[in-house]
Amino acid sequence: MSNSYAGIYSFVADTCILVVIAYLLARGRFLALLFREKLEFRQAATLGVVLGLIGLTEAVFPDARFPYAAHTLFVTFAAIVGGLGVGLITASLVTIGAFFFQGTPLVVGTMLAIVVSALLGRSVRRLESLPTRLLAGLVVGCLAQACRLLINIAVAKELNLAILPANFWISAPANGFGVMLLLLVASDAQVRAESERRRLDAERSHALASEAQLTALRARMHPHFLFNAHNSIAALCSVSPDRARSAILRLSHLMRRALEMSGKTTVCLGEEIDAVRTYLEVEQERFGPRLSIMWKVEPAAEQTP
């Protein structure tokens, strides 16, 4: 009973570690590298080295991820998310690490097995549907580790080495589950990132549309004010040339301000009121006492954009 409990505890603990690793891989710039159609060499090397270093934990600490087999697990995952090139880079790093931390016969078996893992992982990469990709990841993860076990057994028989314990077969379905889990976390992170990108694009498009509407409104308003001001000045020329001159100066000030503010998207309410005040002064010259204006503006509101 204690052995069963220890096995379950080990599986749950290592599964939690896998989820944490997947979460960290699906953050920041690494997320942008996953499932890309084509990676630059530097990007592929970065992704391959990171996944290879994680896969090396099995060589450095042989029981660290049991029942998961980190060698084939992360090589398979690397080939799925990064392509065959990333899978082979990860496999090369794992092989080099295995050479330093394991015996030569195991290195040969590991090298053959991880190449198989990279080739199998490549086939899953082309699948578009998430449920299909997860199911294929489960199957490929199982097959990759099963091939590794068969190769290791064959090498052990050939060289009269100890055969792997029977409970190591559990690593095949465990690896399939591990690959599926890594893909699930990475795919979910990508879906969320894509949703956030679309939301930001929609907000940006809405802001641009609002700005375009505001620009169009200003384009219609400026000629309207200008025509009215010209009519007012024309009426004053024959009645009071001095008042017409004063109105022209105010109109010049108004047009200068319009040119200065044409590149701005927002202005303070106080500036807008000053522009309206200048225009109404032109109209006041024309209509005199017939035009009565009452201003009621809170001083604090003048700084409102």
Residue, then its C-alpha position, 0 to 999 in steps of 0.5 A: m500500500s505504501n508503494s502505491y501511495a508513493g507512486i501516486y504521490s510521485f506522479v502527482a508531484d511530477t505532473c505539477i512540475l510539468v505544469v509549472i514548466a509548461y506555464l513558464l515556457a508559455r510566457g513572454r517571448f517563448l510563447a511567440l516561438l511556439f507553433r510558428e510556421k518558420l523560425e529563424f536559426r537563433q530562435a530555433a536554437t534558443l528554443g531547442v537549448v531551453l527544452g534540451l536543458i530541461g530534458l537533461t534532468e533525466a540524465v543528471f537526476p535519473d529518478a527526478r521525473f519518474p514516471y516521466a522520461a524527460h529525454t523523450l518527453f521534451v524532444t517530442f514536445a520540442a519537435i511538435v511546437g518548434g519543428l524538426g529542427v528544434g527537435l533535433i537541436t533538443a535531441s543533440l543537447v540531450t545526447i551530449g548530456a547523456f554522454f557525460f552522465q550515462g554509460t555508452p550503451l545507454v547513450v546509443g539507445t538514448m540517441l536512437a530513441i530521441v531521433v525517433s521522438a523528433l520524427l514522431g513529434r514532427s507529424v503532430r505539428r501539422l494538425e490544426s484542431l486542438p483536440t486532434r493535436l492533443l490526442a495525437g500528442l498523447v499517442v506520439g508521446c506513448l510511441a516515442q517512449a515505447c520505442r526508447l524502451l524497446i531500443n534500450i532493451a535491445v541494446a541491453k540484451e546485445l551487450n548482456l546488460a541488466i534489462l530495465p525493470a518492468n515498472f519502467w513501462i509505465s513511463a510510456p503512457a505517462n509520457g503520452f499524458g505529459v506531452m498532451l499536458l504540455l501541449l494543452v497549457a501551451s495552446d491555451a496560453q496561445v489562445r489567450a494571447e491571441s484573444e488579447r491581441r484581437r481585443l487590443d486591435a479592436e480597441r485601436s481600430h475603434a480609437l482610429a475610427s473615432e479620431a477619423q470621425l472627429t477629423a471629418l467633423r472638424a473638416r465640416m465645421h471649419p468652412h461653416f464657421l468661415f462662411n458665417a464669419h465672412n458674411s458677418i464681415a461683409a455686412l460690416c464693411s458698408v456699415s462700420p469699416d472699423r468694426a469690420r477691421s476688428a472682426i477680420l483681426r479676430l477671424s485671423h486669430l481664429m484661423r491661426r488657432a485652427l491651424e495650430m490645433s489641427g494635429k491635436t486629438t484633444v484640447c482643454l475645454g478652456e482652449e475650446i471655449d476661447a475659440v468659440r468666444t473669438y468666433l462669437e466676438v466676430e458675430q457680435e460685431r455684426f449683430g450688436p445688441r441683438l446677440s446676447i451671450m451668457w457664459k456659465v463655465e466652472p473654472a475647474a472644468e476648463q482643464t478637462p480634456 
